[in-house]
Amino acid sequence: MSGFRAAFVESFLGVFGNKELLGPLVIGIILYAFYFPLPFAQQVSHELPLVLVDQENSALTRRIARDLSATRQVEIVAEARSLAEAEELVRDRQADGILQLPNGLTRSLLTQAPPVNVGIWVNGTYVLRASNIGDAIAAVISGAAEEMLAPVAQELHLRRPVEVTLRPLFNTYEGFKDYIFPAVANIILQQTLLIGAAVFMGTRRESGEWRMPRDRLLGSWAAIALFGTLGELFYFGLIFWLQDVPRGGNIGAILLTVPIFAFAVTGLGLLIGSFVDKGYRAMHLIAPTSVPLFFLTGAVWPLQAMPNWLAILSHLSPATVAVHLFVRLNQMGASLAETSDSLAILIGQAVIYGGLAIWRIGLPTTTRASKPEANAAAEQINV
C-alpha cells in the first residue's frame, strides 16, 4: 500500500476514534446545520407592539389604524395624544415603534401638494422587528389610500401616480434566515474544518510525530479535506433544501469548487496546527476568530465600504472568498465565468496554504526515518 493511500485510510478512519476530531469534523457540522437556523425559522416577526399618534383623526387615518390591527405583523397597543407620550411608552418597553399620521394626510394623498410625511419611529434594538413594522405600515397605508381615495381622485380627474412594484429575486421571503444563513454556513464550515485540521496536526506534534513524508502528508490532507467536502455538500444540498433556503443551483460549479475550498481551509489548518504544542490549543486559538471573520466576509457590511487595507486582509480567510463564490453559485445560479475572480483567489489560497504546510511539515517521500530520527528532526525545528 502506498504512503498516500495508507495515510488517507489511517487519517480518515482515525477521526471516528478520536473525540477531539470527531466533534468539529462530524458532530459540530451536523449540529450547527440545525441549531443556527432554528431561531429564525419563522422568518418574520408577528404582532409587533405599536403606538399610534393620529393627529388628523379622519376616515382615512381611522381606516389605516383598523387595517393595521388586522395584520399579523403589527398590533396597535395604545393611542397617544402626542409624540412625547408615545416615546414614553416605547421607553417603558410597552411598544417597539411609533406611527404618526399627521394633519393633512388625506389632502396630500389626493393632491400630492403640499407633501406630508408619515412618521415612523422604531426601536432599533431588534433590527428584524423594526423592518417588519416599516413594511407592514407602508403596505397598509398604500392599500387604504388606494381603496378609499381612488373614487375621489377619479371624480377630480387627478392622475394616478406611477406604481412601483418591488419583487425580491434571491430572498423571496425577505427573511433574516434566507439572507444570513447562506453566508454563515461558510463560516461554520471553515471554522469546524479549520479546528479539525489544526487539532489533527497539533495532536501529532504533541506526540512528537508531526513531521511525515510528503506522500503521507498529502494522504492525511486529502482525508481531512474529504470531511470538509462532504460537510459542504451536506449543507448546500440537504440542509439548504430542508431549511428552504433560496437556491439557484449551479450544481456542476458547486461540485467543482467545493473541494478547492476544503483543501484551502485544510491546508491552513494543518499549517496552524504545526505551531501549537497540544491539540486542544488549536481550538482555543481558532474559535474566538469566528465573529471577526464573519464581519470580514462582507455579509454584514460591504467590503467596498471598509478601509482598503481591511478589505484586502479579509481575503486571507477562505470563508470571505467562499461567501462571494458560493452565494452566487448557490442562490443566484451564477456561472463559473461570473465568479472567476473569487475562484482564482480560492485556488491561490489552496496552493499557498497547502504549499506552506508541505514545506513546514513534509519530509522527502524517499525518507524513511526511524522514530528516534524523526523525533530528533522535529526537535530541531520546533518553534
VOPAGU-2260 file (C-alpha; in pm, 1 decimal, decimal comma):
REM VOPAGU-2260
SITE   aa  ch    i         X         Y         Z
SITE  MET   A    0       0,0       0,0       0,0
SITE  SER   A    1     141,8     340,5     -98,4
SITE  GLY   A    2     218,5     600,4     163,1
SITE  PHE   A    3     -56,3     829,7      30,8
SITE  ARG   A    4    -322,6     560,5      42,6
SITE  ALA   A    5    -213,9     427,5     382,3
SITE  ALA   A    6    -214,8     776,5     536,1
SITE  PHE   A    7    -551,0     857,9     375,5
SITE  VAL   A    8    -721,0     549,1     519,7
SITE  GLU   A    9    -549,3     584,9     857,0
SITE  SER   A   10    -640,2     953,8     891,8
SITE  PHE   A   11    -998,0     912,7     768,8
SITE  LEU   A   12   -1078,9     621,6     999,2
SITE  GLY   A   13    -881,9     776,6    1283,5
SITE  VAL   A   14   -1126,9    1068,3    1301,2
SITE  PHE   A   15   -1402,8     834,9    1422,7
SITE  GLY   A   16   -1183,5     705,2    1705,1
SITE  ASN   A   17   -1073,6    1048,6    1827,9
SITE  LYS   A   18   -1338,1    1260,3    2000,4
SITE  GLU   A   19   -1129,8    1576,1    1958,6
SITE  LEU   A   20   -1153,3    1529,6    1580,9
SITE  LEU   A   21   -1499,1    1373,4    1564,1
SITE  GLY   A   22   -1652,9    1677,1    1739,4
SITE  PRO   A   23   -1564,7    1950,6    1488,9
SITE  LEU   A   24   -1540,3    1741,9    1170,9
SITE  VAL   A   25   -1865,9    1546,4    1206,1
SITE  ILE   A   26   -2083,6    1625,2    1507,9
SITE  GLY   A   27   -2028,4    2001,4    1501,8
SITE  ILE   A   28   -2116,4    2031,6    1133,4
SITE  ILE   A   29   -2441,3    1837,5    1181,7
SITE  LEU   A   30   -2547,9    2021,1    1498,2
SITE  TYR   A   31   -2482,0    2370,4    1359,8
SITE  ALA   A   32   -2680,1    2286,7    1046,0
SITE  PHE   A   33   -2998,5    2264,5    1253,5
SITE  TYR   A   34   -2907,3    2484,2    1550,7
SITE  PHE   A   35   -2820,2    2810,1    1374,7
SITE  PRO   A   36   -3134,5    2848,6    1154,7
SITE  LEU   A   37   -3369,4    2748,7    1439,7
SITE  PRO   A   38   -3422,1    3096,3    1595,2
SITE  PHE   A   39   -3510,8    3238,2    1251,8
SITE  ALA   A   40   -3744,9    2958,5    1144,1
SITE  GLN   A   41   -4048,4    3189,8    1121,0
SITE  GLN   A   42   -3851,5    3433,3     901,0
SITE  VAL   A   43   -4064,8    3731,6    1006,0
SITE  SER   A   44   -4190,1    3863,3    1339,6
SITE  HIS   A   45   -4555,1    3870,7    1441,6
SITE  GLU   A   46   -4778,4    4109,6    1638,0
SITE  LEU   A   47   -4525,0    4384,7    1687,4
SITE  PRO   A   48   -4648,8    4633,6    1950,4
SITE  LEU   A   49   -4705,9    4979,2    1805,0
SITE  VAL   A   50   -4821,6    5316,6    1941,1
SITE  LEU   A   51   -5043,4    5528,5    1716,1
SITE  VAL   A   52   -5041,6    5909,7    1716,6
SITE  ASP   A   53   -5336,6    6011,7    1496,1
SITE  GLN   A   54   -5320,2    6387,6    1452,4
SITE  GLU   A   55   -5573,8    6403,6    1168,2
SITE  ASN   A   56   -5840,0    6165,8    1304,5
SITE  SER   A   57   -6010,8    6133,1     965,2
SITE  ALA   A   58   -6189,7    5845,1     798,1
SITE  LEU   A   59   -5867,8    5752,0     619,6
SITE  THR   A   60   -5647,6    5753,1     929,3
SITE  ARG   A   61   -5906,5    5553,5    1125,4
SITE  ARG   A   62   -5916,7    5303,7     837,7
SITE  ILE   A   63   -5537,1    5277,8     844,1
SITE  ALA   A   64   -5542,6    5207,4    1219,8
SITE  ARG   A   65   -5811,4    4942,4    1178,0
SITE  ASP   A   66   -5629,7    4770,6     889,3
SITE  LEU   A   67   -5302,8    4772,1    1079,0
SITE  SER   A   68   -5467,1    4597,9    1372,8
SITE  ALA   A   69   -5587,2    4326,0    1136,2
SITE  THR   A   70   -5239,2    4244,1    1008,0
SITE  ARG   A   71   -5027,9    3970,1    1162,5
SITE  GLN   A   72   -4716,4    4185,0    1169,7
SITE  VAL   A   73   -4845,8    4476,6    1377,5
SITE  GLU   A   74   -5060,5    4520,6    1686,3
SITE  ILE   A   75   -5164,3    4869,4    1796,5
SITE  VAL   A   76   -5133,5    4851,2    2172,9
SITE  ALA   A   77   -5208,3    5216,4    2251,0
SITE  GLU   A   78   -5304,5    5553,6    2105,1
SITE  ALA   A   79   -5114,4    5857,0    2226,2
SITE  ARG   A   80   -5207,5    6222,8    2201,5
SITE  SER   A   81   -4853,4    6338,0    2133,0
SITE  LEU   A   82   -4512,8    6209,1    2030,9
SITE  ALA   A   83   -4377,9    6272,2    2378,6
SITE  GLU   A   84   -4643,4    6046,1    2529,1
SITE  ALA   A   85   -4574,2    5779,0    2268,0
SITE  GLU   A   86   -4199,5    5794,7    2333,0
SITE  GLU   A   87   -4259,2    5726,2    2699,6
SITE  LEU   A   88   -4447,3    5407,7    2611,7
SITE  VAL   A   89   -4156,3    5292,4    2395,2
SITE  ARG   A   90   -3905,3    5371,6    2670,8
SITE  ASP   A   91   -4116,6    5166,1    2910,0
SITE  ARG   A   92   -4093,8    4876,5    2661,0
SITE  GLN   A   93   -4467,4    4867,9    2606,5
SITE  ALA   A   94   -4415,0    4908,9    2231,6
SITE  ASP   A   95   -4144,2    4873,4    1969,6
SITE  GLY   A   96   -4246,6    5158,9    1744,5
SITE  ILE   A   97   -4447,7    5475,0    1690,0
SITE  LEU   A   98   -4666,5    5562,4    1392,2
SITE  GLN   A   99   -4757,5    5928,8    1343,5
SITE  LEU   A  100   -5040,0    6008,9    1099,9
SITE  PRO   A  101   -5010,8    6389,2    1053,2
SITE  ASN   A  102   -5270,2    6652,0     975,2
SITE  GLY   A  103   -5326,4    6695,0     604,3
SITE  LEU   A  104   -5250,4    6333,7     515,8
SITE  THR   A  105   -5572,5    6282,9     317,8
SITE  ARG   A  106   -5532,2    6606,5     122,4
SITE  SER   A  107   -5167,4    6525,9      48,8
SITE  LEU   A  108   -5252,7    6182,0     -88,1
SITE  LEU   A  109   -5519,2    6330,7    -310,6
SITE  THR   A  110   -5333,7    6631,0    -445,6
SITE  GLN   A  111   -4968,7    6545,3    -365,0
SITE  ALA   A  112   -4919,1    6909,4    -266,8
SITE  PRO   A  113   -4812,1    7008,9     -14,8
SITE  PRO   A  114   -4636,8    6680,0      69,0
SITE  VAL   A  115   -4698,2    6538,4     415,0
SITE  ASN   A  116   -4476,0    6267,6     557,6
SITE  VAL   A  117   -4595,7    5981,8     772,2
SITE  GLY   A  118   -4365,2    5947,5    1072,8
SITE  ILE   A  119   -4238,4    5605,9    1175,9
SITE  TRP   A  120   -4005,1    5561,3    1472,3
SITE  VAL   A  121   -3885,8    5214,1    1563,0
SITE  ASN   A  122   -3680,3    5056,1    1835,4
SITE  GLY   A  123   -3357,2    4972,3    1653,7
SITE  THR   A  124   -3252,6    4713,8    1914,1
SITE  TYR   A  125   -3432,4    4446,8    1713,8
SITE  VAL   A  126   -3336,7    4506,4    1351,2
SITE  LEU   A  127   -3571,1    4247,9    1200,7
SITE  ARG   A  128   -3869,0    4363,0    1408,1
SITE  ALA   A  129   -3809,8    4723,6    1305,9
SITE  SER   A  130   -3800,1    4625,2     941,0
SITE  ASN   A  131   -4131,2    4441,1     971,3
SITE  ILE   A  132   -4303,7    4741,4    1128,1
SITE  GLY   A  133   -4199,3    4961,4     837,4
SITE  ASP   A  134   -4305,0    4709,0     574,6
SITE  ALA   A  135   -4646,0    4648,4     732,3
SITE  ILE   A  136   -4722,9    5018,5     772,9
SITE  ALA   A  137   -4621,2    5101,2     416,6
SITE  ALA   A  138   -4840,9    4823,4     276,1
SITE  VAL   A  139   -5146,6    4918,6     483,2
SITE  ILE   A  140   -5126,0    5291,4     407,8
SITE  SER   A  141   -5086,6    5221,7      38,4
SITE  GLY   A  142   -5382,2    4980,0      34,5
SITE  ALA   A  143   -5614,0    5201,8     237,6
SITE  ALA   A  144   -5532,5    5511,0      32,8
SITE  GLU   A  145   -5585,4    5324,0    -292,2
SITE  GLU   A  146   -5925,1    5186,1    -185,4
SITE  MET   A  147   -6068,8    5496,2     -21,6
SITE  LEU   A  148   -5925,9    5776,6    -232,5
SITE  ALA   A  149   -5930,5    5626,1    -582,1
SITE  PRO   A  150   -6300,1    5714,3    -649,3
SITE  VAL   A  151   -6246,3    6071,5    -529,0
SITE  ALA   A  152   -5932,1    6110,5    -738,1
SITE  GLN   A  153   -6119,6    5981,0   -1043,3
SITE  GLU   A  154   -6401,9    6233,9    -996,9
SITE  LEU   A  155   -6148,2    6515,6    -964,4
SITE  HIS   A  156   -5965,7    6388,7   -1275,1
SITE  LEU   A  157   -5640,1    6352,8   -1081,4
SITE  ARG   A  158   -5372,0    6146,8   -1244,9
SITE  ARG   A  159   -5274,9    5833,9   -1057,7
SITE  PRO   A  160   -4906,5    5830,6    -962,1
SITE  VAL   A  161   -4679,4    5571,5   -1115,6
SITE  GLU   A  162   -4696,9    5244,4    -922,0
SITE  VAL   A  163   -4367,7    5077,2    -841,8
SITE  THR   A  164   -4368,2    4703,6    -769,3
SITE  LEU   A  165   -4071,9    4550,7    -589,1
SITE  ARG   A  166   -4011,9    4176,8    -615,9
SITE  PRO   A  167   -3721,7    4015,3    -430,3
SITE  LEU   A  168   -3519,3    3781,9    -651,8
SITE  PHE   A  169   -3296,4    3580,8    -420,5
SITE  ASN   A  170   -3464,6    3622,3     -80,2
SITE  THR   A  171   -3828,2    3568,9    -167,7
SITE  TYR   A  172   -3949,0    3573,8     194,3
SITE  GLU   A  173   -3732,2    3876,7     271,8
SITE  GLY   A  174   -3642,7    3695,2     592,3
SITE  PHE   A  175   -3332,3    3702,3     806,0
SITE  LYS   A  176   -3260,5    3330,9     774,6
SITE  ASP   A  177   -3264,9    3335,4     395,2
SITE  TYR   A  178   -3027,3    3630,7     397,7
SITE  ILE   A  179   -2780,1    3533,6     668,1
SITE  PHE   A  180   -2766,4    3153,3     675,1
SITE  PRO   A  181   -2610,3    3103,8     327,9
SITE  ALA   A  182   -2327,1    3335,1     436,9
SITE  VAL   A  183   -2286,1    3198,0     789,1
SITE  ALA   A  184   -2278,0    2841,6     656,3
SITE  ASN   A  185   -1939,7    2916,9     501,0
SITE  ILE   A  186   -1803,0    3041,4     834,0
SITE  ILE   A  187   -1937,8    2732,2    1012,1
SITE  LEU   A  188   -1780,2    2502,1     755,1
SITE  GLN   A  189   -1449,2    2684,1     761,6
SITE  GLN   A  190   -1415,9    2702,0    1139,2
SITE  THR   A  191   -1511,3    2339,5    1203,5
SITE  LEU   A  192   -1276,6    2215,7     932,8
SITE  LEU   A  193   -1000,8    2453,4    1039,3
SITE  ILE   A  194   -1024,3    2334,2    1400,1
SITE  GLY   A  195   -1030,4    1969,4    1292,5
SITE  ALA   A  196    -719,6    2000,8    1074,3
SITE  ALA   A  197    -529,6    2205,7    1334,3
SITE  VAL   A  198    -620,2    1965,6    1616,6
SITE  PHE   A  199    -508,5    1672,6    1398,9
SITE  MET   A  200    -165,8    1826,4    1344,6
SITE  GLY   A  201    -139,7    1964,3    1698,5
SITE  THR   A  202    -203,7    1617,2    1837,7
SITE  ARG   A  203      72,3    1472,8    1620,3
SITE  ARG   A  204     310,9    1743,4    1730,8
SITE  GLU   A  205     224,3    1669,7    2093,3
SITE  SER   A  206     332,7    1308,9    2036,3
SITE  GLY   A  207     650,0    1421,2    1856,6
SITE  GLU   A  208     549,0    1262,5    1524,0
SITE  TRP   A  209     413,6    1563,5    1341,1
SITE  ARG   A  210     664,2    1564,7    1054,1
SITE  MET   A  211     598,4    1298,5     791,3
SITE  PRO   A  212     692,6    1206,8     434,1
SITE  ARG   A  213     516,4    1425,4     181,8
SITE  ASP   A  214     316,5    1143,7      27,8
SITE  ARG   A  215     173,3    1059,5     370,9
SITE  LEU   A  216     109,7    1427,5     440,3
SITE  LEU   A  217     -83,0    1455,6     114,1
SITE  GLY   A  218    -287,1    1149,9     213,7
SITE  SER   A  219    -377,4    1298,3     552,6
SITE  TRP   A  220    -453,3    1634,4     390,0
SITE  ALA   A  221    -688,0    1468,2     140,2
SITE  ALA   A  222    -863,0    1265,5     412,6
SITE  ILE   A  223    -943,0    1569,2     626,2
SITE  ALA   A  224   -1039,8    1771,5     318,9
SITE  LEU   A  225   -1285,7    1493,5     232,0
SITE  PHE   A  226   -1471,3    1559,7     557,9
SITE  GLY   A  227   -1490,9    1926,1     461,0
SITE  THR   A  228   -1615,0    1843,1     111,1
SITE  LEU   A  229   -1885,5    1610,7     243,3
SITE  GLY   A  230   -1986,9    1871,1     501,1
SITE  GLU   A  231   -2023,3    2142,2     238,8
SITE  LEU   A  232   -2229,0    1919,8       8,6
SITE  PHE   A  233   -2441,1    1824,3     311,9
SITE  TYR   A  234   -2514,4    2194,0     374,1
SITE  PHE   A  235   -2554,1    2309,5      14,6
SITE  GLY   A  236   -2768,0    2011,8     -76,8
SITE  LEU   A  237   -2973,6    1856,3     202,4
SITE  ILE   A  238   -2969,2    2132,2     465,6
SITE  PHE   A  239   -3048,2    2418,6     228,2
SITE  TRP   A  240   -3336,5    2208,9      96,3
SITE  LEU   A  241   -3465,9    2119,7     445,5
SITE  GLN   A  242   -3436,4    2481,1     562,0
SITE  ASP   A  243   -3598,0    2603,7     238,1
SITE  VAL   A  244   -3311,1    2841,4     171,4
SITE  PRO   A  245   -3333,0    3004,8    -174,6
SITE  ARG   A  246   -3109,6    2820,5    -417,3
SITE  GLY   A  247   -3046,8    2880,3    -784,8
SITE  GLY   A  248   -2825,8    2577,3    -808,5
SITE  ASN   A  249   -2528,7    2574,8   -1043,5
SITE  ILE   A  250   -2465,6    2216,9    -933,5
SITE  GLY   A  251   -2177,1    2146,3   -1166,8
SITE  ALA   A  252   -1983,6    2450,8   -1048,6
SITE  ILE   A  253   -2055,7    2362,3    -685,2
SITE  LEU   A  254   -1914,5    2010,9    -728,4
SITE  LEU   A  255   -1602,0    2159,8    -884,0
SITE  THR   A  256   -1536,4    2440,0    -635,6
SITE  VAL   A  257   -1632,3    2278,3    -304,7
SITE  PRO   A  258   -1319,3    2054,9    -287,2
SITE  ILE   A  259   -1098,7    2356,6    -361,7
SITE  PHE   A  260   -1241,7    2538,1     -60,2
SITE  ALA   A  261   -1196,0    2227,5     154,2
SITE  PHE   A  262    -830,4    2190,0      53,3
SITE  ALA   A  263    -761,1    2560,9     114,2
SITE  VAL   A  264    -907,6    2551,6     465,3
SITE  THR   A  265    -745,0    2217,6     549,8
SITE  GLY   A  266    -404,8    2336,9     430,4
SITE  LEU   A  267    -434,7    2644,2     652,5
SITE  GLY   A  268    -548,0    2427,2     944,3
SITE  LEU   A  269    -251,8    2190,9     910,5
SITE  LEU   A  270     -17,7    2489,0     898,3
SITE  ILE   A  271    -168,9    2643,4    1213,2
SITE  GLY   A  272    -164,1    2307,7    1392,4
SITE  SER   A  273     208,4    2270,5    1328,6
SITE  PHE   A  274     271,8    2570,6    1555,4
SITE  VAL   A  275      75,7    2454,3    1862,4
SITE  ASP   A  276     222,5    2218,1    2118,4
SITE  LYS   A  277    -105,9    2048,1    2211,5
SITE  GLY   A  278    -410,3    1964,6    2001,4
SITE  TYR   A  279    -668,7    2138,0    2217,4
SITE  ARG   A  280    -479,7    2468,5    2198,3
SITE  ALA   A  281    -573,9    2490,9    1832,6
SITE  MET   A  282    -941,8    2513,6    1928,6
SITE  HIS   A  283    -863,7    2785,7    2183,6
SITE  LEU   A  284    -680,7    2978,6    1912,8
SITE  ILE   A  285    -932,6    2944,4    1628,7
SITE  ALA   A  286   -1274,3    2954,2    1797,7
SITE  PRO   A  287   -1262,8    3324,5    1904,9
SITE  THR   A  288   -1194,9    3431,6    1545,1
SITE  SER   A  289   -1538,9    3324,2    1419,7
SITE  VAL   A  290   -1721,3    3652,7    1483,4
SITE  PRO   A  291   -1447,5    3881,9    1343,7
SITE  LEU   A  292   -1417,7    3659,7    1036,0
SITE  PHE   A  293   -1793,8    3677,6     982,2
SITE  PHE   A  294   -1783,2    4058,2     980,0
SITE  LEU   A  295   -1493,9    4041,3     734,0
SITE  THR   A  296   -1696,2    3835,1     484,8
SITE  GLY   A  297   -1889,6    4141,6     368,9
SITE  ALA   A  298   -2225,6    3985,7     459,3
SITE  VAL   A  299   -2291,0    4242,2     732,7
SITE  TRP   A  300   -2106,4    4543,0     589,8
SITE  PRO   A  301   -1989,7    4565,4     226,0
SITE  LEU   A  302   -1619,3    4511,7     169,5
SITE  GLN   A  303   -1620,1    4815,6     -57,4
SITE  ALA   A  304   -1721,0    5031,3     240,2
SITE  MET   A  305   -1435,6    4902,7     458,7
SITE  PRO   A  306   -1086,8    5054,4     466,6
SITE  ASN   A  307    -885,1    4918,8     174,6
SITE  TRP   A  308    -626,2    4750,2     394,9
SITE  LEU   A  309    -900,1    4570,6     590,0
SITE  ALA   A  310   -1079,4    4457,5     274,3
SITE  ILE   A  311    -751,5    4317,1     140,5
SITE  LEU   A  312    -674,5    4148,3     473,8
SITE  SER   A  313   -1018,1    3983,7     475,0
SITE  HIS   A  314    -923,8    3781,6     166,6
SITE  LEU   A  315    -670,9    3587,1     371,1
SITE  SER   A  316    -972,0    3397,7     509,3
SITE  PRO   A  317   -1110,3    3134,7     268,3
SITE  ALA   A  318   -1458,9    3195,9     411,3
SITE  THR   A  319   -1461,3    3554,2     278,6
SITE  VAL   A  320   -1395,0    3426,9     -71,1
SITE  ALA   A  321   -1639,8    3138,5     -21,2
SITE  VAL   A  322   -1926,0    3372,8      67,0
SITE  HIS   A  323   -1882,3    3568,5    -256,4
SITE  LEU   A  324   -1837,2    3248,2    -454,0
SITE  PHE   A  325   -2093,5    3005,1    -312,3
SITE  VAL   A  326   -2375,2    3255,2    -251,5
SITE  ARG   A  327   -2356,9    3349,0    -619,3
SITE  LEU   A  328   -2340,8    2985,4    -730,0
SITE  ASN   A  329   -2599,8    2851,1    -483,7
SITE  GLN   A  330   -2854,7    3129,7    -454,9
SITE  MET   A  331   -2810,9    3319,4    -781,5
SITE  GLY   A  332   -2721,6    3042,6   -1024,4
SITE  ALA   A  333   -2413,5    3228,0   -1147,3
SITE  SER   A  334   -2170,3    3066,2   -1388,3
SITE  LEU   A  335   -1803,1    2992,8   -1326,3
SITE  ALA   A  336   -1710,9    3275,7   -1561,9
SITE  GLU   A  337   -1910,7    3519,4   -1349,0
SITE  THR   A  338   -1730,9    3402,9   -1034,3
SITE  SER   A  339   -1384,6    3364,1   -1186,1
SITE  ASP   A  340   -1232,4    3633,6    -961,8
SITE  SER   A  341   -1336,4    3459,2    -639,4
SITE  LEU   A  342   -1244,2    3117,8    -778,0
SITE  ALA   A  343    -895,2    3237,5    -871,3
SITE  ILE   A  344    -837,4    3369,4    -519,1
SITE  LEU   A  345    -962,0    3042,4    -367,8
SITE  ILE   A  346    -728,8    2837,7    -586,4
SITE  GLY   A  347    -442,3    3066,2    -486,0
SITE  GLN   A  348    -524,9    3014,2    -118,3
SITE  ALA   A  349    -526,0    2635,7    -161,7
SITE  VAL   A  350    -188,0    2645,3    -334,7
SITE  ILE   A  351     -25,4    2889,0     -90,2
SITE  TYR   A  352    -158,6    2742,4     235,0
SITE  GLY   A  353    -106,0    2386,1     115,6
SITE  GLY   A  354     243,7    2467,0      -8,0
SITE  LEU   A  355     340,4    2626,7     323,4
SITE  ALA   A  356     204,8    2325,0     512,6
SITE  ILE   A  357     405,3    2085,4     293,6
SITE  TRP   A  358     719,1    2298,4     334,7
SITE  ARG   A  359     690,0    2306,2     713,2
SITE  ILE   A  360     559,7    1956,4     785,0
SITE  GLY   A  361     662,2    1736,4     494,1
SITE  LEU   A  362     978,6    1528,5     459,3
SITE  PRO   A  363    1107,1    1396,7     127,3
SITE  THR   A  364     897,7    1098,1      22,9
SITE  THR   A  365    1203,9     876,9      -3,6
SITE  THR   A  366    1292,6     946,7     358,8
SITE  ARG   A  367    1205,2     659,4     587,3
SITE  ALA   A  368    1348,6     787,6     910,2
SITE  SER   A  369    1324,1     576,4    1220,5
SITE  LYS   A  370    1115,7     712,9    1506,3
SITE  PRO   A  371    1418,7     842,7    1705,7
SITE  GLU   A  372    1545,9    1016,7    1390,3
SITE  ALA   A  373    1205,8    1166,8    1320,6
SITE  ASN   A  374    1179,2    1291,5    1677,9
SITE  ALA   A  375    1524,1    1446,1    1652,1
SITE  ALA   A  376    1425,8    1624,4    1330,9
SITE  ALA   A  377    1110,4    1754,3    1497,6
SITE  GLU   A  378    1305,5    1890,9    1792,4
SITE  GLN   A  379    1539,8    2080,0    1561,1
SITE  ILE   A  380    1262,5    2289,5    1404,9
SITE  ASN   A  381    1020,4    2317,0    1695,9
SITE  VAL   A  382     905,3    2676,2    1728,3
